[in-house]
Amino acid sequence: MPAATKKTLKLIGALLGFISIVNMLLLGVHITNYLLLLALFSENYFLESNIVKVVAGASIVLMIIGLFLMLKDHSLSGGIASIVSAAIMVSVYTYYSIYFPILQEFNPVGYLLLLPAPLGGAIGILVSRLKER
């Protein structure tokens, strides 16, 4: 595979990673704000909002690490980090769309918000498997 194609795929993966970071940030803020509104009625929601902040932050940091690794020619590690980050946020999204009415307004299109992360991870893994000519 020519070097220009690998570079183009890396840039596409990086763009998808950046879009994923923004989506994860907005999703974490939306869930946290909703839980903080509910915390006025019960303190259990305050603890849950802190948990969501930590999980969303960890997912964003993992996605940034994956993005950095993909751009620094460690595409396999970066792709795996992006896919793990996407799995974390998909599980958070699924939990809050099933057990709480927080994200039901986005269903079923809401899962498309999280689609760039695993796509960027898959591109990173694909780039690591391509052979140079």
FENWO-V565577 format. One record per residue. N is the residue number from 1. SS is DSSP state (hx for helix, st for strand, lp for the rest). Layout:
n = <N;N>
ss = <SS;SS>
This chain:
n = <1;2;3;4;5;6;7;8;9;10;11;12;13;14;15;16;17;18;19;20;21;22;23;24;25;26;27;28;29;30;31;32;33;34;35;36;37;38;39;40;41;42;43;44;45;46;47;48;49;50;51;52;53;54;55;56;57;58;59;60;61;62;63;64;65;66;67;68;69;70;71;72;73;74;75;76;77;78;79;80;81;82;83;84;85;86;87;88;89;90;91;92;93;94;95;96;97;98;99;100;101;102;103;104;105;106;107;108;109;110;111;112;113;114;115;116;117;118;119;120;121;122;123;124;125;126;127;128;129;130;131;132;133>
ss = <lp;lp;hx;hx;hx;hx;hx;hx;hx;hx;hx;hx;hx;hx;hx;hx;hx;hx;hx;hx;hx;hx;hx;hx;hx;hx;hx;hx;hx;hx;hx;hx;hx;hx;hx;hx;hx;hx;lp;lp;lp;lp;lp;hx;hx;hx;hx;hx;hx;hx;hx;hx;hx;hx;hx;hx;hx;hx;hx;hx;hx;hx;hx;hx;hx;hx;hx;hx;hx;hx;hx;lp;lp;lp;hx;hx;hx;hx;hx;hx;hx;hx;hx;hx;hx;hx;hx;hx;hx;hx;hx;hx;hx;hx;hx;hx;hx;hx;lp;lp;lp;lp;lp;lp;lp;lp;lp;lp;hx;hx;hx;hx;hx;hx;hx;hx;hx;hx;hx;hx;hx;hx;hx;hx;hx;hx;hx;hx;hx;lp;lp;lp;lp>
